[in-house]
C-alpha cells in the first residue's frame, strides 16, 4: 500500500485530488483505495461489470486527475506500481 501511495505521489496526486479505478472486487482494489486515502486523495471505483461507456460517464462526473484500470495498477510482492500501459486521465 505504501508503495502505491508513493507512486500516486510521484504521479502528482495529492490531498483533495480525485483518483478513480475501473477494477474488479479484489484485494488489489482495496490496496488502491487505502493508498489514495493515505495521501488524502478522494477515491471512487466501479466494478468491471460496468460497460466501459457507463464507467466513463460515472468517472467524468467525479473529474478525476488519475485513473486506474485492471492491468494498469498492479499489486506485486515487491509493492504496487503502474503497468507500462497506464495513462494519465
PDB file of N, CA, C and O in Angstrom:
ATOM      1  N   UNK A   1       0.820  -1.180   0.000  1.00  0.00           N
ATOM      2  CA  UNK A   1       0.000   0.000   0.000  1.00  0.00           C
ATOM      3  C   UNK A   1       0.871   1.252   0.000  1.00  0.00           C
ATOM      4  O   UNK A   1       0.589   2.213  -0.716  1.00  0.00           O
ATOM      5  N   UNK A   2       1.923   1.235   0.802  1.00  0.00           N
ATOM      6  CA  UNK A   2       2.806   2.404   0.861  1.00  0.00           C
ATOM      7  C   UNK A   2       3.497   2.633  -0.478  1.00  0.00           C
ATOM      8  O   UNK A   2       3.729   3.775  -0.877  1.00  0.00           O
ATOM      9  N   UNK A   3       3.823   1.550  -1.166  1.00  0.00           N
ATOM     10  CA  UNK A   3       4.480   1.669  -2.472  1.00  0.00           C
ATOM     11  C   UNK A   3       3.547   2.322  -3.495  1.00  0.00           C
ATOM     12  O   UNK A   3       3.979   3.172  -4.274  1.00  0.00           O
ATOM     13  N   UNK A   4       2.284   1.933  -3.496  1.00  0.00           N
ATOM     14  CA  UNK A   4       1.324   2.527  -4.422  1.00  0.00           C
ATOM     15  C   UNK A   4       1.061   3.986  -4.039  1.00  0.00           C
ATOM     16  O   UNK A   4       0.922   4.835  -4.919  1.00  0.00           O
ATOM     17  N   UNK A   5       0.991   4.288  -2.744  1.00  0.00           N
ATOM     18  CA  UNK A   5       0.826   5.677  -2.303  1.00  0.00           C
ATOM     19  C   UNK A   5       1.994   6.527  -2.800  1.00  0.00           C
ATOM     20  O   UNK A   5       1.795   7.657  -3.244  1.00  0.00           O
ATOM     21  N   UNK A   6       3.213   5.984  -2.726  1.00  0.00           N
ATOM     22  CA  UNK A   6       4.382   6.713  -3.231  1.00  0.00           C
ATOM     23  C   UNK A   6       4.286   6.910  -4.743  1.00  0.00           C
ATOM     24  O   UNK A   6       4.683   7.955  -5.260  1.00  0.00           O
ATOM     25  N   UNK A   7       3.765   5.916  -5.448  1.00  0.00           N
ATOM     26  CA  UNK A   7       3.577   6.044  -6.900  1.00  0.00           C
ATOM     27  C   UNK A   7       2.557   7.126  -7.201  1.00  0.00           C
ATOM     28  O   UNK A   7       2.758   7.941  -8.102  1.00  0.00           O
ATOM     29  N   UNK A   8       1.465   7.139  -6.453  1.00  0.00           N
ATOM     30  CA  UNK A   8       0.473   8.212  -6.631  1.00  0.00           C
ATOM     31  C   UNK A   8       1.141   9.576  -6.451  1.00  0.00           C
ATOM     32  O   UNK A   8       0.924  10.486  -7.250  1.00  0.00           O
ATOM     33  N   UNK A   9       1.949   9.715  -5.404  1.00  0.00           N
ATOM     34  CA  UNK A   9       2.625  10.997  -5.155  1.00  0.00           C
ATOM     35  C   UNK A   9       3.553  11.366  -6.310  1.00  0.00           C
ATOM     36  O   UNK A   9       3.583  12.520  -6.740  1.00  0.00           O
ATOM     37  N   UNK A  10       4.313  10.386  -6.815  1.00  0.00           N
ATOM     38  CA  UNK A  10       5.202  10.650  -7.953  1.00  0.00           C
ATOM     39  C   UNK A  10       4.418  11.072  -9.186  1.00  0.00           C
ATOM     40  O   UNK A  10       4.929  11.824 -10.016  1.00  0.00           O
ATOM     41  N   UNK A  11       3.176  10.597  -9.318  1.00  0.00           N
ATOM     42  CA  UNK A  11       2.327  10.973 -10.443  1.00  0.00           C
ATOM     43  C   UNK A  11       1.654  12.321 -10.220  1.00  0.00           C
ATOM     44  O   UNK A  11       0.935  12.812 -11.090  1.00  0.00           O
ATOM     45  N   UNK A  12       1.886  12.918  -9.057  1.00  0.00           N
ATOM     46  CA  UNK A  12       1.337  14.240  -8.786  1.00  0.00           C
ATOM     47  C   UNK A  12       0.033  14.253  -8.029  1.00  0.00           C
ATOM     48  O   UNK A  12      -0.585  15.310  -7.894  1.00  0.00           O
ATOM     49  N   UNK A  13      -0.410  13.106  -7.528  1.00  0.00           N
ATOM     50  CA  UNK A  13      -1.651  13.040  -6.758  1.00  0.00           C
ATOM     51  C   UNK A  13      -1.378  13.544  -5.352  1.00  0.00           C
ATOM     52  O   UNK A  13      -0.389  13.163  -4.726  1.00  0.00           O
ATOM     53  N   UNK A  14      -2.262  14.404  -4.863  1.00  0.00           N
ATOM     54  CA  UNK A  14      -2.100  14.939  -3.523  1.00  0.00           C
ATOM     55  C   UNK A  14      -3.428  15.029  -2.794  1.00  0.00           C
ATOM     56  O   UNK A  14      -4.451  14.536  -3.269  1.00  0.00           O
ATOM     57  N   UNK A  15      -3.395  15.655  -1.655  1.00  0.00           N
ATOM     58  CA  UNK A  15      -4.582  15.802  -0.817  1.00  0.00           C
ATOM     59  C   UNK A  15      -5.688  16.517  -1.590  1.00  0.00           C
ATOM     60  O   UNK A  15      -5.469  17.564  -2.200  1.00  0.00           O
ATOM     61  N   UNK A  16      -6.879  15.925  -1.547  1.00  0.00           N
ATOM     62  CA  UNK A  16      -8.047  16.503  -2.210  1.00  0.00           C
ATOM     63  C   UNK A  16      -8.191  16.124  -3.678  1.00  0.00           C
ATOM     64  O   UNK A  16      -9.246  16.353  -4.269  1.00  0.00           O
ATOM     65  N   UNK A  17      -7.147  15.545  -4.279  1.00  0.00           N
ATOM     66  CA  UNK A  17      -7.273  15.091  -5.669  1.00  0.00           C
ATOM     67  C   UNK A  17      -8.191  13.882  -5.736  1.00  0.00           C
ATOM     68  O   UNK A  17      -8.369  13.164  -4.753  1.00  0.00           O
ATOM     69  N   UNK A  18      -8.768  13.670  -6.902  1.00  0.00           N
ATOM     70  CA  UNK A  18      -9.664  12.533  -7.102  1.00  0.00           C
ATOM     71  C   UNK A  18      -8.966  11.459  -7.918  1.00  0.00           C
ATOM     72  O   UNK A  18      -8.371  11.738  -8.958  1.00  0.00           O
ATOM     73  N   UNK A  19      -9.048  10.216  -7.428  1.00  0.00           N
ATOM     74  CA  UNK A  19      -8.480   9.049  -8.090  1.00  0.00           C
ATOM     75  C   UNK A  19      -9.613   8.057  -8.290  1.00  0.00           C
ATOM     76  O   UNK A  19     -10.372   7.781  -7.361  1.00  0.00           O
ATOM     77  N   UNK A  20      -9.732   7.520  -9.497  1.00  0.00           N
ATOM     78  CA  UNK A  20     -10.797   6.552  -9.769  1.00  0.00           C
ATOM     79  C   UNK A  20     -10.193   5.253 -10.258  1.00  0.00           C
ATOM     80  O   UNK A  20      -9.077   5.228 -10.777  1.00  0.00           O
ATOM     81  N   UNK A  21     -10.941   4.174 -10.088  1.00  0.00           N
ATOM     82  CA  UNK A  21     -10.498   2.869 -10.555  1.00  0.00           C
ATOM     83  C   UNK A  21     -11.619   2.121 -11.242  1.00  0.00           C
ATOM     84  O   UNK A  21     -12.753   2.112 -10.765  1.00  0.00           O
ATOM     85  N   UNK A  22     -11.306   1.503 -12.348  1.00  0.00           N
ATOM     86  CA  UNK A  22     -12.212   0.598 -13.078  1.00  0.00           C
ATOM     87  C   UNK A  22     -11.658  -0.793 -12.823  1.00  0.00           C
ATOM     88  O   UNK A  22     -10.930  -1.354 -13.642  1.00  0.00           O
ATOM     89  N   UNK A  23     -12.019  -1.335 -11.667  1.00  0.00           N
ATOM     90  CA  UNK A  23     -11.345  -2.507 -11.125  1.00  0.00           C
ATOM     91  C   UNK A  23     -12.336  -3.554 -10.636  1.00  0.00           C
ATOM     92  O   UNK A  23     -13.463  -3.221 -10.270  1.00  0.00           O
ATOM     93  N   UNK A  24     -11.920  -4.818 -10.629  1.00  0.00           N
ATOM     94  CA  UNK A  24     -12.760  -5.871 -10.061  1.00  0.00           C
ATOM     95  C   UNK A  24     -12.717  -5.814  -8.535  1.00  0.00           C
ATOM     96  O   UNK A  24     -11.882  -5.120  -7.955  1.00  0.00           O
ATOM     97  N   UNK A  25     -13.609  -6.539  -7.902  1.00  0.00           N
ATOM     98  CA  UNK A  25     -13.639  -6.601  -6.439  1.00  0.00           C
ATOM     99  C   UNK A  25     -12.573  -7.588  -5.964  1.00  0.00           C
ATOM    100  O   UNK A  25     -12.842  -8.775  -5.779  1.00  0.00           O
ATOM    101  N   UNK A  26     -11.362  -7.075  -5.774  1.00  0.00           N
ATOM    102  CA  UNK A  26     -10.232  -7.898  -5.349  1.00  0.00           C
ATOM    103  C   UNK A  26      -9.466  -7.163  -4.252  1.00  0.00           C
ATOM    104  O   UNK A  26      -9.702  -5.978  -4.020  1.00  0.00           O
ATOM    105  N   UNK A  27      -8.564  -7.847  -3.588  1.00  0.00           N
ATOM    106  CA  UNK A  27      -7.728  -7.175  -2.594  1.00  0.00           C
ATOM    107  C   UNK A  27      -6.901  -6.032  -3.192  1.00  0.00           C
ATOM    108  O   UNK A  27      -6.613  -5.058  -2.497  1.00  0.00           O
ATOM    109  N   UNK A  28      -6.516  -6.137  -4.468  1.00  0.00           N
ATOM    110  CA  UNK A  28      -5.760  -5.059  -5.106  1.00  0.00           C
ATOM    111  C   UNK A  28      -6.552  -3.752  -5.119  1.00  0.00           C
ATOM    112  O   UNK A  28      -5.980  -2.670  -4.985  1.00  0.00           O
ATOM    113  N   UNK A  29      -7.855  -3.858  -5.278  1.00  0.00           N
ATOM    114  CA  UNK A  29      -8.706  -2.669  -5.285  1.00  0.00           C
ATOM    115  C   UNK A  29      -8.710  -2.013  -3.902  1.00  0.00           C
ATOM    116  O   UNK A  29      -8.703  -0.787  -3.791  1.00  0.00           O
ATOM    117  N   UNK A  30      -8.722  -2.820  -2.871  1.00  0.00           N
ATOM    118  CA  UNK A  30      -8.671  -2.292  -1.504  1.00  0.00           C
ATOM    119  C   UNK A  30      -7.335  -1.593  -1.267  1.00  0.00           C
ATOM    120  O   UNK A  30      -7.290  -0.544  -0.624  1.00  0.00           O
ATOM    121  N   UNK A  31      -6.252  -2.164  -1.780  1.00  0.00           N
ATOM    122  CA  UNK A  31      -4.933  -1.538  -1.657  1.00  0.00           C
ATOM    123  C   UNK A  31      -4.946  -0.171  -2.332  1.00  0.00           C
ATOM    124  O   UNK A  31      -4.426   0.800  -1.781  1.00  0.00           O
ATOM    125  N   UNK A  32      -5.540  -0.091  -3.527  1.00  0.00           N
ATOM    126  CA  UNK A  32      -5.603   1.184  -4.257  1.00  0.00           C
ATOM    127  C   UNK A  32      -6.404   2.219  -3.465  1.00  0.00           C
ATOM    128  O   UNK A  32      -6.008   3.382  -3.393  1.00  0.00           O
ATOM    129  N   UNK A  33      -7.525   1.805  -2.872  1.00  0.00           N
ATOM    130  CA  UNK A  33      -8.333   2.695  -2.037  1.00  0.00           C
ATOM    131  C   UNK A  33      -7.528   3.204  -0.851  1.00  0.00           C
ATOM    132  O   UNK A  33      -7.492   4.406  -0.590  1.00  0.00           O
ATOM    133  N   UNK A  34      -6.882   2.290  -0.133  1.00  0.00           N
ATOM    134  CA  UNK A  34      -6.125   2.683   1.060  1.00  0.00           C
ATOM    135  C   UNK A  34      -4.939   3.573   0.709  1.00  0.00           C
ATOM    136  O   UNK A  34      -4.606   4.492   1.457  1.00  0.00           O
ATOM    137  N   UNK A  35      -4.306   3.304  -0.419  1.00  0.00           N
ATOM    138  CA  UNK A  35      -3.182   4.145  -0.849  1.00  0.00           C
ATOM    139  C   UNK A  35      -3.660   5.568  -1.127  1.00  0.00           C
ATOM    140  O   UNK A  35      -3.013   6.535  -0.726  1.00  0.00           O
ATOM    141  N   UNK A  36      -4.800   5.690  -1.819  1.00  0.00           N
ATOM    142  CA  UNK A  36      -5.349   7.017  -2.102  1.00  0.00           C
ATOM    143  C   UNK A  36      -5.732   7.730  -0.801  1.00  0.00           C
ATOM    144  O   UNK A  36      -5.425   8.908  -0.617  1.00  0.00           O
ATOM    145  N   UNK A  37      -6.394   7.018   0.083  1.00  0.00           N
ATOM    146  CA  UNK A  37      -6.826   7.614   1.353  1.00  0.00           C
ATOM    147  C   UNK A  37      -5.634   8.040   2.203  1.00  0.00           C
ATOM    148  O   UNK A  37      -5.697   9.053   2.900  1.00  0.00           O
ATOM    149  N   UNK A  38      -4.551   7.274   2.148  1.00  0.00           N
ATOM    150  CA  UNK A  38      -3.392   7.584   2.990  1.00  0.00           C
ATOM    151  C   UNK A  38      -2.726   8.902   2.615  1.00  0.00           C
ATOM    152  O   UNK A  38      -2.031   9.495   3.439  1.00  0.00           O
ATOM    153  N   UNK A  39      -2.927   9.369   1.384  1.00  0.00           N
ATOM    154  CA  UNK A  39      -2.353  10.660   0.986  1.00  0.00           C
ATOM    155  C   UNK A  39      -3.419  11.753   0.911  1.00  0.00           C
ATOM    156  O   UNK A  39      -3.154  12.864   0.451  1.00  0.00           O
ATOM    157  N   UNK A  40      -4.627  11.419   1.370  1.00  0.00           N
ATOM    158  CA  UNK A  40      -5.696  12.406   1.418  1.00  0.00           C
ATOM    159  C   UNK A  40      -6.451  12.589   0.115  1.00  0.00           C
ATOM    160  O   UNK A  40      -7.189  13.560  -0.044  1.00  0.00           O
ATOM    161  N   UNK A  41      -6.272  11.661  -0.819  1.00  0.00           N
ATOM    162  CA  UNK A  41      -6.999  11.744  -2.090  1.00  0.00           C
ATOM    163  C   UNK A  41      -8.390  11.137  -1.926  1.00  0.00           C
ATOM    164  O   UNK A  41      -8.613  10.301  -1.051  1.00  0.00           O
ATOM    165  N   UNK A  42      -9.308  11.559  -2.765  1.00  0.00           N
ATOM    166  CA  UNK A  42     -10.682  11.040  -2.764  1.00  0.00           C
ATOM    167  C   UNK A  42     -10.729   9.886  -3.753  1.00  0.00           C
ATOM    168  O   UNK A  42     -10.262  10.025  -4.884  1.00  0.00           O
ATOM    169  N   UNK A  43     -11.280   8.758  -3.353  1.00  0.00           N
ATOM    170  CA  UNK A  43     -11.301   7.536  -4.157  1.00  0.00           C
ATOM    171  C   UNK A  43     -12.713   7.222  -4.640  1.00  0.00           C
ATOM    172  O   UNK A  43     -13.676   7.342  -3.882  1.00  0.00           O
ATOM    173  N   UNK A  44     -12.827   6.828  -5.877  1.00  0.00           N
ATOM    174  CA  UNK A  44     -14.090   6.331  -6.428  1.00  0.00           C
ATOM    175  C   UNK A  44     -13.775   5.134  -7.302  1.00  0.00           C
ATOM    176  O   UNK A  44     -12.757   5.118  -7.994  1.00  0.00           O
ATOM    177  N   UNK A  45     -14.627   4.147  -7.275  1.00  0.00           N
ATOM    178  CA  UNK A  45     -14.395   2.935  -8.058  1.00  0.00           C
ATOM    179  C   UNK A  45     -15.717   2.425  -8.608  1.00  0.00           C
ATOM    180  O   UNK A  45     -16.771   2.628  -8.005  1.00  0.00           O
ATOM    181  N   UNK A  46     -15.656   1.771  -9.739  1.00  0.00           N
ATOM    182  CA  UNK A  46     -16.788   0.972 -10.198  1.00  0.00           C
ATOM    183  C   UNK A  46     -16.225  -0.327 -10.732  1.00  0.00           C
ATOM    184  O   UNK A  46     -15.112  -0.380 -11.257  1.00  0.00           O
ATOM    185  N   UNK A  47     -17.019  -1.370 -10.584  1.00  0.00           N
ATOM    186  CA  UNK A  47     -16.571  -2.705 -10.940  1.00  0.00           C
ATOM    187  C   UNK A  47     -16.499  -2.930 -12.437  1.00  0.00           C
ATOM    188  O   UNK A  47     -17.009  -2.144 -13.237  1.00  0.00           O
ATOM    189  N   UNK A  48     -15.856  -4.018 -12.784  1.00  0.00           N
ATOM    190  CA  UNK A  48     -15.677  -4.379 -14.183  1.00  0.00           C
ATOM    191  C   UNK A  48     -16.987  -4.813 -14.830  1.00  0.00           C
ATOM    192  O   UNK A  48     -17.034  -5.018 -16.043  1.00  0.00           O
ATOM    193  N   UNK A  49     -18.057  -4.959 -14.038  1.00  0.00           N
ATOM    194  CA  UNK A  49     -19.353  -5.322 -14.612  1.00  0.00           C
ATOM    195  C   UNK A  49     -20.022  -4.129 -15.297  1.00  0.00           C
ATOM    196  O   UNK A  49     -21.005  -4.307 -16.017  1.00  0.00           O
ATOM    197  N   UNK A  50     -19.503  -2.913 -15.084  1.00  0.00           N
ATOM    198  CA  UNK A  50     -19.992  -1.736 -15.808  1.00  0.00           C
ATOM    199  C   UNK A  50     -19.471  -1.789 -17.237  1.00  0.00           C
ATOM    200  O   UNK A  50     -18.324  -2.172 -17.469  1.00  0.00           O
ATOM    201  N   UNK A  51     -20.303  -1.408 -18.184  1.00  0.00           N
ATOM    202  CA  UNK A  51     -19.804  -1.221 -19.552  1.00  0.00           C
ATOM    203  C   UNK A  51     -18.807  -0.068 -19.519  1.00  0.00           C
ATOM    204  O   UNK A  51     -18.938   0.850 -18.710  1.00  0.00           O
ATOM    205  N   UNK A  52     -17.814  -0.119 -20.398  1.00  0.00           N
ATOM    206  CA  UNK A  52     -16.786   0.928 -20.406  1.00  0.00           C
ATOM    207  C   UNK A  52     -17.407   2.315 -20.553  1.00  0.00           C
ATOM    208  O   UNK A  52     -16.950   3.263 -19.914  1.00  0.00           O
ATOM    209  N   UNK A  53     -18.440   2.448 -21.384  1.00  0.00           N
ATOM    210  CA  UNK A  53     -19.074   3.760 -21.575  1.00  0.00           C
ATOM    211  C   UNK A  53     -19.774   4.230 -20.300  1.00  0.00           C
ATOM    212  O   UNK A  53     -19.760   5.422 -19.993  1.00  0.00           O
ATOM    213  N   UNK A  54     -20.382   3.312 -19.561  1.00  0.00           N
ATOM    214  CA  UNK A  54     -21.048   3.670 -18.311  1.00  0.00           C
ATOM    215  C   UNK A  54     -20.018   4.068 -17.249  1.00  0.00           C
ATOM    216  O   UNK A  54     -20.231   5.018 -16.496  1.00  0.00           O
ATOM    217  N   UNK A  55     -18.910   3.340 -17.196  1.00  0.00           N
ATOM    218  CA  UNK A  55     -17.854   3.683 -16.243  1.00  0.00           C
ATOM    219  C   UNK A  55     -17.283   5.058 -16.567  1.00  0.00           C
ATOM    220  O   UNK A  55     -17.055   5.866 -15.667  1.00  0.00           O
ATOM    221  N   UNK A  56     -17.053   5.326 -17.845  1.00  0.00           N
ATOM    222  CA  UNK A  56     -16.524   6.626 -18.255  1.00  0.00           C
ATOM    223  C   UNK A  56     -17.477   7.746 -17.860  1.00  0.00           C
ATOM    224  O   UNK A  56     -17.039   8.781 -17.357  1.00  0.00           O
ATOM    225  N   UNK A  57     -18.774   7.552 -18.082  1.00  0.00           N
ATOM    226  CA  UNK A  57     -19.762   8.574 -17.714  1.00  0.00           C
ATOM    227  C   UNK A  57     -19.734   8.828 -16.208  1.00  0.00           C
ATOM    228  O   UNK A  57     -19.809   9.976 -15.769  1.00  0.00           O
ATOM    229  N   UNK A  58     -19.626   7.763 -15.418  1.00  0.00           N
ATOM    230  CA  UNK A  58     -19.569   7.914 -13.961  1.00  0.00           C
ATOM    231  C   UNK A  58     -18.314   8.670 -13.541  1.00  0.00           C
ATOM    232  O   UNK A  58     -18.377   9.568 -12.701  1.00  0.00           O
ATOM    233  N   UNK A  59     -17.188   8.311 -14.122  1.00  0.00           N
ATOM    234  CA  UNK A  59     -15.931   8.933 -13.737  1.00  0.00           C
ATOM    235  C   UNK A  59     -15.809  10.369 -14.224  1.00  0.00           C
ATOM    236  O   UNK A  59     -15.162  11.187 -13.569  1.00  0.00           O
ATOM    237  N   UNK A  60     -16.408  10.687 -15.341  1.00  0.00           N
ATOM    238  CA  UNK A  60     -16.377  12.077 -15.813  1.00  0.00           C
ATOM    239  C   UNK A  60     -17.056  13.001 -14.816  1.00  0.00           C
ATOM    240  O   UNK A  60     -16.656  14.155 -14.666  1.00  0.00           O
ATOM    241  N   UNK A  61     -18.079  12.502 -14.135  1.00  0.00           N
ATOM    242  CA  UNK A  61     -18.762  13.306 -13.120  1.00  0.00           C
ATOM    243  C   UNK A  61     -17.849  13.585 -11.930  1.00  0.00           C
ATOM    244  O   UNK A  61     -17.945  14.637 -11.298  1.00  0.00           O
ATOM    245  N   UNK A  62     -16.961  12.634 -11.628  1.00  0.00           N
ATOM    246  CA  UNK A  62     -16.043  12.807 -10.498  1.00  0.00           C
ATOM    247  C   UNK A  62     -14.890  13.736 -10.859  1.00  0.00           C
ATOM    248  O   UNK A  62     -14.281  14.339  -9.976  1.00  0.00           O
ATOM    249  N   UNK A  63     -14.589  13.855 -12.139  1.00  0.00           N
ATOM    250  CA  UNK A  63     -13.498  14.719 -12.581  1.00  0.00           C
ATOM    251  C   UNK A  63     -12.146  14.286 -12.041  1.00  0.00           C
ATOM    252  O   UNK A  63     -11.442  15.104 -11.448  1.00  0.00           O
ATOM    253  N   UNK A  64     -11.751  13.010 -12.229  1.00  0.00           N
ATOM    254  CA  UNK A  64     -10.502  12.535 -11.639  1.00  0.00           C
ATOM    255  C   UNK A  64      -9.269  13.130 -12.297  1.00  0.00           C
ATOM    256  O   UNK A  64      -9.291  13.534 -13.460  1.00  0.00           O
ATOM    257  N   UNK A  65      -8.205  13.172 -11.529  1.00  0.00           N
ATOM    258  CA  UNK A  65      -6.912  13.555 -12.064  1.00  0.00           C
ATOM    259  C   UNK A  65      -6.133  12.337 -12.522  1.00  0.00           C
ATOM    260  O   UNK A  65      -5.277  12.453 -13.399  1.00  0.00           O
ATOM    261  N   UNK A  66      -6.407  11.170 -11.950  1.00  0.00           N
ATOM    262  CA  UNK A  66      -5.742   9.928 -12.316  1.00  0.00           C
ATOM    263  C   UNK A  66      -6.772   8.815 -12.348  1.00  0.00           C
ATOM    264  O   UNK A  66      -7.739   8.829 -11.586  1.00  0.00           O
ATOM    265  N   UNK A  67      -6.567   7.869 -13.219  1.00  0.00           N
ATOM    266  CA  UNK A  67      -7.458   6.711 -13.306  1.00  0.00           C
ATOM    267  C   UNK A  67      -6.631   5.447 -13.342  1.00  0.00           C
ATOM    268  O   UNK A  67      -5.504   5.444 -13.835  1.00  0.00           O
ATOM    269  N   UNK A  68      -7.191   4.379 -12.821  1.00  0.00           N
ATOM    270  CA  UNK A  68      -6.535   3.079 -12.877  1.00  0.00           C
ATOM    271  C   UNK A  68      -7.516   2.038 -13.366  1.00  0.00           C
ATOM    272  O   UNK A  68      -8.695   2.075 -13.016  1.00  0.00           O
ATOM    273  N   UNK A  69      -7.043   1.127 -14.157  1.00  0.00           N
ATOM    274  CA  UNK A  69      -7.875   0.030 -14.650  1.00  0.00           C
ATOM    275  C   UNK A  69      -7.130  -1.270 -14.409  1.00  0.00           C
ATOM    276  O   UNK A  69      -5.915  -1.278 -14.213  1.00  0.00           O
ATOM    277  N   UNK A  70      -7.860  -2.348 -14.426  1.00  0.00           N
ATOM    278  CA  UNK A  70      -7.224  -3.643 -14.218  1.00  0.00           C
ATOM    279  C   UNK A  70      -6.112  -3.811 -15.240  1.00  0.00           C
ATOM    280  O   UNK A  70      -6.327  -3.638 -16.440  1.00  0.00           O
ATOM    281  N   UNK A  71      -4.935  -4.145 -14.763  1.00  0.00           N
ATOM    282  CA  UNK A  71      -3.783  -4.274 -15.628  1.00  0.00           C
ATOM    283  C   UNK A  71      -2.939  -3.008 -15.670  1.00  0.00           C
ATOM    284  O   UNK A  71      -1.789  -3.046 -16.108  1.00  0.00           O
ATOM    285  N   UNK A  72      -3.492  -1.895 -15.221  1.00  0.00           N
ATOM    286  CA  UNK A  72      -2.737  -0.640 -15.203  1.00  0.00           C
ATOM    287  C   UNK A  72      -2.052  -0.473 -13.852  1.00  0.00           C
ATOM    288  O   UNK A  72      -0.874  -0.118 -13.791  1.00  0.00           O
ATOM    289  N   UNK A  73      -2.769  -0.722 -12.791  1.00  0.00           N
ATOM    290  CA  UNK A  73      -2.176  -0.664 -11.465  1.00  0.00           C
ATOM    291  C   UNK A  73      -2.222  -2.074 -10.900  1.00  0.00           C
ATOM    292  O   UNK A  73      -3.298  -2.650 -10.736  1.00  0.00           O
ATOM    293  N   UNK A  74      -1.068  -2.621 -10.607  1.00  0.00           N
ATOM    294  CA  UNK A  74      -0.992  -3.999 -10.122  1.00  0.00           C
ATOM    295  C   UNK A  74      -0.250  -4.048  -8.796  1.00  0.00           C
ATOM    296  O   UNK A  74       0.738  -3.340  -8.599  1.00  0.00           O
ATOM    297  N   UNK A  75      -0.723  -4.874  -7.906  1.00  0.00           N
ATOM    298  CA  UNK A  75      -0.001  -5.117  -6.668  1.00  0.00           C
ATOM    299  C   UNK A  75       0.884  -6.335  -6.887  1.00  0.00           C
ATOM    300  O   UNK A  75       0.429  -7.362  -7.391  1.00  0.00           O
ATOM    301  N   UNK A  76       2.123  -6.216  -6.515  1.00  0.00           N
ATOM    302  CA  UNK A  76       3.076  -7.317  -6.666  1.00  0.00           C
ATOM    303  C   UNK A  76       3.742  -7.546  -5.308  1.00  0.00           C
ATOM    304  O   UNK A  76       3.613  -6.733  -4.392  1.00  0.00           O
ATOM    305  N   UNK A  77       4.443  -8.647  -5.202  1.00  0.00           N
ATOM    306  CA  UNK A  77       5.121  -8.973  -3.955  1.00  0.00           C
ATOM    307  C   UNK A  77       6.062  -7.873  -3.498  1.00  0.00           C
ATOM    308  O   UNK A  77       6.293  -7.721  -2.298  1.00  0.00           O
ATOM    309  N   UNK A  78       6.613  -7.099  -4.433  1.00  0.00           N
ATOM    310  CA  UNK A  78       7.543  -6.028  -4.079  1.00  0.00           C
ATOM    311  C   UNK A  78       6.851  -4.678  -3.990  1.00  0.00           C
ATOM    312  O   UNK A  78       7.522  -3.650  -3.901  1.00  0.00           O
ATOM    313  N   UNK A  79       5.554  -4.660  -4.012  1.00  0.00           N
ATOM    314  CA  UNK A  79       4.811  -3.411  -3.921  1.00  0.00           C
ATOM    315  C   UNK A  79       3.963  -3.185  -5.157  1.00  0.00           C
ATOM    316  O   UNK A  79       4.054  -3.938  -6.127  1.00  0.00           O
ATOM    317  N   UNK A  80       3.161  -2.177  -5.124  1.00  0.00           N
ATOM    318  CA  UNK A  80       2.267  -1.870  -6.237  1.00  0.00           C
ATOM    319  C   UNK A  80       2.899  -0.812  -7.113  1.00  0.00           C
ATOM    320  O   UNK A  80       3.581   0.083  -6.615  1.00  0.00           O
ATOM    321  N   UNK A  81       2.684  -0.903  -8.399  1.00  0.00           N
ATOM    322  CA  UNK A  81       3.256   0.063  -9.334  1.00  0.00           C
ATOM    323  C   UNK A  81       2.409   0.120 -10.586  1.00  0.00           C
ATOM    324  O   UNK A  81       1.662  -0.815 -10.874  1.00  0.00           O
ATOM    325  N   UNK A  82       2.513   1.204 -11.333  1.00  0.00           N
ATOM    326  CA  UNK A  82       1.743   1.283 -12.569  1.00  0.00           C
ATOM    327  C   UNK A  82       2.339   0.377 -13.628  1.00  0.00           C
ATOM    328  O   UNK A  82       3.558   0.247 -13.738  1.00  0.00           O
ATOM    329  N   UNK A  83       1.489  -0.233 -14.389  1.00  0.00           N
ATOM    330  CA  UNK A  83       1.907  -1.036 -15.526  1.00  0.00           C
ATOM    331  C   UNK A  83       2.298  -0.098 -16.658  1.00  0.00           C
ATOM    332  O   UNK A  83       1.780   1.018 -16.717  1.00  0.00           O
ATOM    333  N   UNK A  84       3.182  -0.497 -17.552  1.00  0.00           N
ATOM    334  CA  UNK A  84       3.646   0.384 -18.616  1.00  0.00           C
ATOM    335  C   UNK A  84       2.519   0.894 -19.486  1.00  0.00           C
ATOM    336  O   UNK A  84       2.695   1.913 -20.154  1.00  0.00           O
ATOM    337  N   UNK A  85       1.372   0.240 -19.512  1.00  0.00           N
ATOM    338  CA  UNK A  85       0.264   0.661 -20.359  1.00  0.00           C
ATOM    339  C   UNK A  85      -0.587   1.762 -19.744  1.00  0.00           C
ATOM    340  O   UNK A  85      -1.554   2.203 -20.365  1.00  0.00           O
ATOM    341  N   UNK A  86      -0.248   2.222 -18.527  1.00  0.00           N
ATOM    342  CA  UNK A  86      -1.062   3.226 -17.848  1.00  0.00           C
ATOM    343  C   UNK A  86      -1.035   4.559 -18.558  1.00  0.00           C
ATOM    344  O   UNK A  86      -0.096   4.859 -19.294  1.00  0.00           O
ATOM    345  N   UNK A  87      -2.060   5.359 -18.341  1.00  0.00           N
ATOM    346  CA  UNK A  87      -2.092   6.692 -18.919  1.00  0.00           C
ATOM    347  C   UNK A  87      -2.743   7.655 -17.975  1.00  0.00           C
ATOM    348  O   UNK A  87      -3.521   7.261 -17.106  1.00  0.00           O
ATOM    349  N   UNK A  88      -2.433   8.898 -18.137  1.00  0.00           N
ATOM    350  CA  UNK A  88      -2.998   9.955 -17.304  1.00  0.00           C
ATOM    351  C   UNK A  88      -4.381  10.294 -17.818  1.00  0.00           C
ATOM    352  O   UNK A  88      -4.596  10.404 -19.025  1.00  0.00           O
ATOM    353  N   UNK A  89      -5.317  10.459 -16.897  1.00  0.00           N
ATOM    354  CA  UNK A  89      -6.690  10.814 -17.282  1.00  0.00           C
ATOM    355  C   UNK A  89      -6.812  12.295 -17.489  1.00  0.00           C
ATOM    356  O   UNK A  89      -7.892  12.785 -17.818  1.00  0.00           O
TER     357      UNK A  89
END
